[in-house]
C-alpha cells in the first residue's frame, strides 16, 4: 500500500549502520588522550620513589624492606 516508508536503497541502510559522527569524534579523542598519557607516563617513568620494573631472569631474590612480604601472605620463602 504505502511504498514511501521503505528505504531508498543502499544509502539508507549504510546510514543506519554507521555510528553518528559525534560518537566517532569522541572515540578518536579518547584514543588520542590515551596515547598521549601513555607516552608521557613512559617518558617520565615511575611516580613514586623506590618503584622499579619487574626483573626477569634467574637472580637471587632481593631483600624486602621492613619485613614486608610484598603482599604474598607469608609465602616469602617460596621460589619460583
C-alpha positions in Angstrom: 0.0 0.0 0.0 2.2 2.8 1.2 5.6 2.5 -0.6 7.1 5.7 0.8 8.1 4.1 4.1 10.6 1.7 2.5 14.3 2.8 2.4 15.5 4.4 -0.7 18.3 1.9 -1.2 21.9 1.2 0.0 22.4 4.8 1.2 19.6 4.4 3.8 21.0 1.1 5.0 24.5 2.5 5.2 23.3 5.5 7.3 21.7 3.1 9.8 24.9 1.0 10.2 27.4 3.9 10.5 27.7 5.4 14.0 27.0 9.1 14.4 29.9 11.5 13.7 29.9 12.7 17.3 30.5 9.2 18.6 33.3 8.7 16.1 34.9 12.0 17.2 34.6 11.1 20.9 36.2 7.7 20.4 39.0 9.3 18.4 39.6 11.9 21.1 39.6 9.2 23.8 42.2 7.2 21.8 44.3 10.3 21.3 44.2 11.2 25.1 45.1 7.6 26.0 48.1 7.6 23.6 49.4 10.9 24.9 49.0 10.0 28.5 50.7 6.6 27.9 53.6 8.4 26.1 54.1 10.9 28.9 54.0 8.1 31.5 56.5 6.1 29.6 58.8 9.1 29.2 58.8 10.1 32.9 58.8 6.7 34.5 57.5 5.7 37.9 56.0 8.4 40.1 56.9 7.0 43.5 60.5 6.7 44.8 61.6 3.2 45.0 59.3 1.8 42.3 61.1 -0.4 39.9 60.0 -2.5 37.0 59.9 -6.2 37.3 63.2 -8.1 36.6 63.3 -11.2 34.6 65.9 -13.9 34.8 67.4 -16.1 37.5 68.8 -13.8 40.1 68.8 -14.0 43.8 65.7 -12.6 45.3 66.4 -9.2 46.8 65.6 -8.2 50.4 62.2 -6.8 51.2 62.3 -3.7 53.4 60.9 -3.7 56.9 59.9 -7.3 56.8 57.1 -6.7 54.3 56.5 -9.8 52.2 55.2 -7.8 49.3 51.6 -9.0 49.7 52.4 -12.6 49.4 50.7 -13.6 52.8 53.7 -15.4 54.4 54.9 -17.0 51.2 58.2 -15.2 51.1 60.3 -18.4 51.4 58.9 -19.8 48.2 60.9 -19.6 45.0 59.6 -19.7 41.5 
